[in-house]
Amino acid sequence: MTIFALSSGPGISGVAVIRISGASTKDVIKVITKGANLKPRVATLKKIFHEKTKELIDECILIWFPGPNSYTGEDMLEIQAHGSKAVIKSILDSISEIENCRLAEPGEFTKIAFQNEKINLLKAESIGDLIAAETDLQRKQALKIMSGKSSDKFNLWRQSLLKILSNLEAKIDFPDEDLPSNILNNIKKDSQKVKLEIKKVLNDSKVGERVREGFKIAILGPANAGKSSLLNYFSKREVAIVSEIAGTTRDIIEVHLNIDGFPVIMSDTAGIRNSKDEIEKKGIKLALKR
């Protein structure tokens, strides 16, 4: 099945990128351009027509990537059209009318690239992280994983463990052979080294996860202590209602912030005090839980 989707973000823009991948990509090119021939990996200006009505939709730049030398490993086409909602809808509607073509599921282009061994699982995950990055720190972390630095570390562990395993098997299978006398000591020493390195990575206080998901900070304190004012100060806008009346904040109000490149999810909570109001009591319970 050939898949297609808007690869650039939704909304009005100067340029919108529509991606198509699969065995029927050549058929799509012929139908929407009325039989044009495209040179591989060359940006070509072409008029795009609707499959059913044959009406002109837009004048676009088309780039044709024959498989397996493409992002997905399949025949692939990228259409750079004007980014109006009407143009995007018309192009997507036109492609959907072509046989064996359907809308792609979220992340399906990257999934196909992984299945065709164009990228590994770490790189697939890092692409998702890079797309979702909101801060510079998240971007740097995603690029670090994408560049293979994490894979290099894991591969070194694998090589060390394979060497340890081969030495251990040699000692078991050939006990009477003239093997180095310190082979057992080396096995213990190397095993301990790899074990300590793995533990060090696992005991990093989940820094990578915190950078990816965001540092969660709850503002707690008694009623009328200025919690909502503090949240508004960090947000640089009126996010929470500020009042001299105690107990104004009942629900938890969350704001996503970028503080010096660190992704932070800051929460304003209900003031901690003894209250007879049932709704406020529920808000205080949520605050304590947070």
C-alpha positions in Angstrom: 0.0 0.0 0.0 1.2 3.5 -0.8 0.9 6.0 2.0 0.8 9.8 1.9 0.5 12.7 4.4 1.1 16.3 5.1 4.7 16.2 6.6 4.9 19.9 7.5 2.8 21.2 10.4 -0.9 22.0 10.0 -2.1 25.6 9.5 -1.5 28.3 6.9 2.1 28.7 5.7 4.1 29.8 2.7 5.1 26.3 1.8 3.5 22.9 2.8 5.3 19.6 2.2 3.3 16.5 1.3 5.1 13.1 1.3 4.2 10.0 -0.6 5.9 6.6 -0.2 5.3 3.2 -1.7 5.1 1.1 -4.8 2.4 3.3 -6.5 4.4 6.5 -6.1 5.2 6.5 -9.9 1.5 6.2 -10.7 0.7 9.1 -8.4 3.3 11.3 -10.3 1.8 10.4 -13.6 -1.8 11.1 -12.5 -1.3 14.4 -10.7 1.2 15.8 -13.3 -0.5 14.3 -16.4 2.3 12.1 -17.3 5.4 14.2 -16.4 8.8 12.5 -16.1 10.9 13.6 -13.1 14.7 13.3 -12.7 15.7 11.6 -9.4 16.6 13.9 -6.5 16.1 17.0 -8.7 13.7 19.8 -7.6 11.3 20.2 -10.5 8.5 22.8 -10.9 5.3 21.2 -12.1 1.6 21.9 -12.3 -0.6 19.6 -10.1 -4.0 18.5 -11.3 -6.9 16.9 -9.5 -7.3 13.2 -10.3 -11.1 13.3 -10.9 -11.9 16.8 -12.0 -8.7 17.4 -13.9 -8.7 20.9 -12.6 -5.4 22.7 -11.8 -4.7 22.7 -8.1 -1.4 24.4 -7.7 2.1 24.9 -9.2 4.5 22.9 -7.0 8.1 21.8 -6.6 8.3 18.0 -6.9 11.3 15.9 -5.7 11.4 12.2 -6.7 13.4 9.7 -4.7 13.6 6.2 -6.2 13.9 3.4 -3.7 16.0 2.1 -2.1 17.8 5.5 -1.9 15.2 7.3 0.0 14.3 8.0 3.6 11.8 5.1 3.8 13.7 2.8 1.4 10.8 2.8 -1.0 9.9 5.0 -4.0 9.1 8.4 -2.5 7.9 11.7 -3.6 7.9 15.1 -1.8 5.5 17.8 -3.0 6.3 21.4 -1.9 3.0 23.3 -2.4 1.6 26.6 -1.3 0.5 26.1 2.3 -3.2 27.1 2.2 -5.8 24.8 3.6 -7.6 24.6 0.3 -4.5 23.6 -1.7 -3.4 21.0 0.9 -6.9 19.5 1.0 -7.3 19.3 -2.8 -3.9 17.6 -3.2 -4.6 15.0 -0.4 -8.1 14.4 -1.8 -6.7 13.9 -5.3 -4.1 11.4 -4.1 -6.7 9.5 -2.1 -8.7 8.9 -5.3 -5.7 7.0 -6.8 -5.8 3.2 -6.4 -3.7 1.6 -3.6 -3.2 5.0 -1.8 -4.2 5.8 1.7 -3.4 8.4 4.4 -0.4 7.5 6.5 -0.7 6.8 10.2 1.2 9.0 12.7 5.0 8.1 12.4 4.4 5.6 9.6 7.1 6.9 7.3 9.7 6.5 10.1 8.2 3.0 10.9 8.8 1.9 7.3 12.3 3.4 7.3 13.0 1.3 10.4 11.5 -1.9 8.9 13.6 -1.4 5.8 16.7 -1.0 8.0 17.3 2.6 6.8 17.5 3.6 10.5 17.8 1.8 13.8 15.4 1.9 16.7 17.4 4.5 18.6 17.5 6.8 15.6 13.7 6.3 15.1 13.0 7.4 18.7 15.4 10.3 18.5 13.7 11.6 15.3 10.4 11.7 17.3 12.2 13.5 20.2 13.7 16.0 17.8 10.3 16.8 16.2 8.7 17.2 19.7 11.7 19.3 21.1 10.5 22.5 22.7 13.8 23.6 24.2 17.4 23.8 23.1 18.4 21.1 25.7 15.8 18.7 24.3 17.1 19.4 20.7 20.7 18.7 21.8 19.7 15.5 23.5 17.8 14.2 20.5 20.7 15.1 18.1 23.2 13.3 20.5 21.1 10.1 20.2 20.6 10.5 16.5 24.3 10.9 15.9 24.9 7.5 17.4 26.9 8.4 20.5 24.6 6.3 22.7 24.9 3.4 20.2 28.7 3.6 20.3 28.6 3.1 24.1 26.2 0.1 23.8 28.3 -1.5 21.1 31.5 -1.2 23.2 29.6 -3.0 26.0 28.5 -5.7 23.5 32.1 -6.2 22.3 33.4 -6.5 25.8 30.7 -9.0 26.8 31.4 -11.1 23.7 35.1 -11.2 24.5 34.3 -12.2 28.1 32.0 -14.9 26.9 34.5 -16.3 24.4 37.2 -16.4 27.1 34.8 -18.1 29.5 33.8 -20.7 26.9 37.5 -21.4 26.1 38.2 -22.0 29.8 35.3 -24.4 30.1 35.8 -26.3 26.8 39.6 -26.5 26.9 40.5 -26.8 30.6 43.7 -28.8 29.9 45.0 -26.5 27.2 47.8 -24.0 27.8 45.6 -21.0 28.4 46.8 -17.8 30.1 46.9 -18.2 33.9 45.2 -14.9 34.5 42.2 -15.6 32.2 39.7 -16.0 35.1 41.0 -12.8 36.8 40.5 -10.9 33.5 37.0 -12.3 33.1 36.1 -11.0 36.6 37.8 -7.7 36.1 36.2 -7.0 32.7 32.8 -8.2 33.8 32.9 -5.9 36.8 33.9 -2.9 34.6 31.0 -3.4 32.2 28.6 -3.9 35.2 29.7 -0.7 36.8 29.4 1.3 33.6 25.8 0.0 33.0 24.9 0.8 36.6 26.3 4.3 36.2 24.0 4.9 33.2 21.0 3.4 34.9 21.6 5.5 38.1 21.7 8.9 36.3 18.5 10.0 38.1 16.7 9.6 34.8 18.2 12.8 33.5 17.4 11.9 29.9 13.8 11.1 30.7 13.4 14.3 32.7 14.9 16.4 29.8 12.5 14.6 27.3 9.4 14.8 29.5 10.1 18.1 31.3 11.0 18.9 34.9 7.8 18.9 37.0 7.7 21.7 39.7 4.7 22.2 41.9 4.2 25.6 43.8 2.9 24.7 47.2 2.1 26.8 50.3 -0.6 28.3 52.5 -3.5 30.2 51.0 -2.7 33.8 49.8 1.1 33.1 49.9 1.5 34.4 46.3 1.6 31.1 44.5 -0.5 32.3 41.5 1.5 35.5 41.3 4.7 33.5 41.1 3.3 31.3 38.3 2.2 34.4 36.4 5.7 35.9 36.9 7.4 32.9 35.4 4.8 32.7 32.6 5.1 36.4 31.8 1.3 36.5 31.4 -1.9 36.2 33.5 -2.3 32.4 33.6 -3.9 32.2 37.1 -6.4 34.4 38.7 -4.9 36.5 41.5 -7.1 37.7 44.3 -6.8 38.8 47.9 -9.7 36.3 48.7 -8.1 33.1 50.1 -8.9 29.9 48.3 -9.2 31.3 44.7 -7.1 28.5 43.2 -8.9 25.2 43.3 -7.8 23.1 40.3 -4.2 22.6 39.4 -3.0 25.0 36.7 -0.1 23.8 34.5 2.2 25.9 32.4 4.9 24.6 30.1 8.0 26.8 30.3 11.5 27.1 28.8 13.9 28.2 31.6 17.4 28.6 30.2 16.8 25.7 27.8 15.3 23.4 30.5 11.7 22.2 29.8 9.7 22.8 32.9 6.1 22.0 33.7 5.1 24.4 36.6 1.9 23.8 38.5 0.0 26.3 40.6 -2.0 24.5 43.4 -4.6 25.2 46.0 -3.5 26.8 49.2 -2.9 24.4 52.0 -5.2 25.1 55.0 -8.1 23.7 56.9 -11.2 24.3 55.0 -14.9 23.3 55.3 -15.6 23.9 51.6 -15.8 20.5 49.8 -14.5 21.8 46.5 -11.5 23.5 48.1 -10.8 20.4 50.2 -10.6 18.4 46.9 -8.2 21.0 45.5 -6.0 20.8 48.6 -5.9 17.0 48.3 -4.8 17.3 44.7 -2.1 19.8 45.7 -0.7 17.5 48.4 -0.7 14.6 45.9 1.2 16.7 43.3 
